[in-house]
Amino acid sequence: MSAGFKRPESVLVVIHTPDLQILLLERAKHPGYWQSVTGSREDGELFLDTAIREVREETGLQIHPEQLRIWPGENIYTIMPEWRHRYAPDVTHNRERVFSLCLPTMCNINTAPDEHRAWRWLPCEEAATACFSASNREAILALNALPPFIAQ
């Protein structure tokens, strides 16, 4: 990717408890925009490594690869106009890989103040409604249909 531009490849990590309490973060520069952990893949980084790094950067949680459930497939979506300037001029779409992380209980987290201004745990349906991103909403609602995941 050209220097100074973000890669149009990202991760979405839905953090939840076994009873489907979902962690949401409010974007610092867009009050009212609630989301799960997200972030762009860096050069030479595997999607799994991106997910681990973004969880650490955005929540302060130190996790291991085997704690993450890797979802099949990927989402392709149009980059919102307000964020298009971060990408090369000819880039209009992003490729997103989805992961989930089941924590035993809700916990306090440490957000990165330049990225997020608040956080909260919400029941599944309420969390999905609060998300501004369609792919984030869909992933949260899909948690109901997934079989239980036990980290190895």
Secondary structure, 3 states (H helix, E strand, C coil): CCCCCCCCEEEEEEEECCCCEEEEEEECCCCCCEECEEEECCCCCCHHHHHHHHHHHHHCCCCCHHHEEECCCCEEEECCHHHHHHCCCCCCEEEEEEEEEECCCCCCCCCCCCCEEEEEEEEHHHHHHHECCHHHHHHHHHHHHCCCCCCC
